[in-house]
């Protein structure tokens, strides 16, 4: 199914939580129904220093991700690179590979929230957290009947405008690389990886106006 994952900015004068409530209220007014909760998490691994020095390679980042929508799978993604879909035991393998890949524990990031069903759309509004603090808001919108991503973009956009207004995102980059091929869960995870990295980078920029 075609799917868009995007970040919604915090409303002026509101907290992350209040903005999430504003969005979910709009969805409920449209007639969307709650369908449980969801969680997407992402851990960052970097190439171990010993591997870099012995092989003269440059360090690479790998992201190991989980999505409650696919409880039996684990996704391993390289930036600008392939996405490996493995079974849940992959986490145990990563522990055994700690001589090659080291977990940057401080970088763990996740999005949690409520799932909503509206006609053929599945919407997930999540609070993105790193450590103890809320860092942003993610909105995932999926059009369930369609398997060719580009075929449903206009429909997705029209629906997103109904509750996201001028924060409706542009077409995701994974859509343009897919052309007419079938959309897969890995494409959704790539979008979450890009969103999480964007939120991480925003945290490193000092916020103007705070003395």
C-alpha positions in Angstrom: 0.0 0.0 0.0 1.2 3.5 -0.7 2.3 5.3 2.4 3.6 8.8 3.4 5.6 9.4 6.6 6.1 13.1 7.5 6.9 15.4 10.3 4.3 18.0 11.6 5.7 21.0 13.3 4.6 21.8 16.9 1.8 24.4 16.8 2.7 27.9 17.9 2.3 28.2 21.7 1.5 24.5 22.1 3.5 21.5 23.4 4.1 18.4 21.3 1.4 16.6 23.3 -1.2 19.4 22.6 -0.3 19.4 18.9 -0.8 15.6 18.7 -4.2 16.1 20.4 -5.2 18.8 17.9 -4.4 16.5 15.0 -6.2 13.5 16.5 -9.2 15.6 17.2 -9.4 16.7 13.6 -9.2 13.0 12.5 -12.0 12.1 14.9 -14.2 14.9 13.6 -13.7 13.5 10.1 -15.0 10.2 11.4 -11.8 8.3 11.9 -11.9 5.5 14.4 -9.2 4.5 16.9 -7.6 1.1 16.1 -5.1 0.5 18.8 -1.6 1.8 19.1 1.7 1.6 17.2 5.4 2.0 17.8 8.4 2.4 15.4 11.8 2.4 16.9 15.3 2.9 15.6 18.7 2.1 17.1 21.9 3.4 15.5 25.0 1.2 15.1 28.4 2.5 13.9 31.3 0.6 12.6 33.6 -0.4 15.4 36.8 1.6 15.6 38.9 -1.7 15.5 37.3 -2.6 12.1 38.0 0.8 10.7 41.6 0.9 11.7 42.4 -2.7 10.6 40.6 -2.5 7.2 41.2 1.2 6.5 37.5 1.7 5.9 35.5 4.8 6.6 32.9 4.4 9.3 29.3 3.5 8.3 26.1 3.9 10.1 23.5 1.2 10.2 20.0 1.6 11.6 18.2 -1.3 13.1 14.4 -0.7 13.2 11.2 -2.3 14.4 7.6 -1.6 13.5 4.7 -2.9 15.5 2.8 -3.3 12.2 5.3 -6.1 11.3 6.0 -7.8 14.7 8.0 -10.7 13.2 10.4 -8.6 11.2 13.4 -6.5 11.9 14.7 -3.9 9.4 18.4 -3.1 9.0 19.0 0.0 6.9 22.2 1.7 5.7 22.0 5.4 4.9 21.7 5.8 1.1 21.9 2.0 0.9 20.0 -1.2 1.0 17.3 -2.2 3.5 17.5 -5.7 4.8 14.4 -7.3 6.1 15.2 -10.0 8.6 13.3 -11.9 11.3 13.2 -10.7 14.9 16.3 -12.8 15.9 18.4 -10.2 14.1 18.7 -8.3 17.3 20.5 -11.2 18.9 22.9 -11.4 15.9 23.7 -7.7 16.4 24.8 -8.4 20.0 27.2 -11.1 18.6 28.5 -8.6 16.0 29.5 -6.0 18.6 33.2 -6.3 17.5 32.1 -4.9 14.1 29.1 -2.8 14.9 28.6 -0.8 18.1 25.3 0.4 19.4 25.2 4.2 19.9 22.7 3.8 22.8 22.2 7.5 23.3 20.8 7.8 19.8 17.8 5.4 20.2 14.7 7.2 18.9 11.1 6.0 18.6 7.6 7.1 17.6 4.6 5.9 19.5 1.0 6.8 19.2 -2.5 5.9 18.1 -3.7 4.2 14.9 -6.8 5.5 13.2 -8.8 3.9 10.4 -10.8 6.2 8.1 -12.4 4.4 5.1 -9.5 2.9 3.2 -6.9 5.0 5.0 -4.8 4.0 8.0 -3.4 7.0 9.9 -0.8 6.9 12.7 0.0 10.0 14.7 3.0 9.5 16.8 5.1 11.4 19.4 8.8 11.1 18.5 11.0 10.6 21.6 14.7 10.4 22.2 15.6 9.5 25.7 13.1 11.0 28.2 12.0 13.9 26.0 9.5 14.4 23.2 11.3 15.7 20.1 8.7 15.9 17.4 5.5 14.6 15.8 5.3 12.0 13.0 2.2 11.3 10.8 2.0 8.2 8.7 -0.8 7.9 6.2 -1.4 4.7 4.3 -3.9 4.1 1.5 -4.5 0.4 2.0 -6.0 -0.8 -1.4 -3.2 0.4 -3.6 0.1 -1.4 -4.2 1.6 0.9 -6.8 2.7 4.0 -4.8 2.5 6.6 -7.5 -1.1 5.6 -8.4 -2.4 6.8 -5.1 -0.3 9.9 -4.3 -3.1 12.4 -5.4 -5.6 10.6 -3.2 -3.2 10.5 -0.3 -2.4 14.2 -0.6 -6.1 15.1 -0.8 -6.9 13.2 2.3 -3.8 14.5 4.2 -4.9 18.1 3.4 -8.2 17.5 5.1 -6.5 17.3 8.6 -2.9 18.5 8.1 -3.7 21.7 6.1 -0.7 23.5 5.0 1.6 21.0 6.7 0.7 18.4 4.0 4.1 17.0 2.8 5.4 16.7 -0.7 5.7 13.4 -2.5 8.2 11.1 -0.6 11.5 10.5 -2.4 10.9 6.7 -2.2 7.9 7.2 -4.5 10.0 8.9 -7.2 12.5 6.0 -7.2 9.8 3.3 -7.3 8.1 4.6 -10.5 5.6 1.8 -11.2 7.0 -0.9 -8.9 5.2 -2.3 -5.9 5.4 -0.4 -2.6 6.9 -2.5 0.3 7.2 -2.2 4.1 10.9 -1.3 3.6 9.8 1.9 1.8 7.9 2.9 4.9 10.9 2.2 7.1 13.2 4.3 4.8 10.8 7.2 5.3 10.9 6.8 9.1 14.7 6.6 9.0 14.8 9.9 7.1 12.3 11.5 9.5 14.3 10.3 12.6 17.6 11.6 11.1 16.0 15.0 10.4 14.7 15.2 14.0 18.1 14.2 15.4 19.8 17.0 13.3 17.2 19.6 14.4 18.2 18.8 18.0 21.8 19.7 17.4 20.9 23.2 16.2 20.6 25.7 19.0 17.1 27.1 19.3 17.1 30.8 18.6 15.4 33.0 21.3 16.2 30.8 24.2 18.8 32.5 26.4 
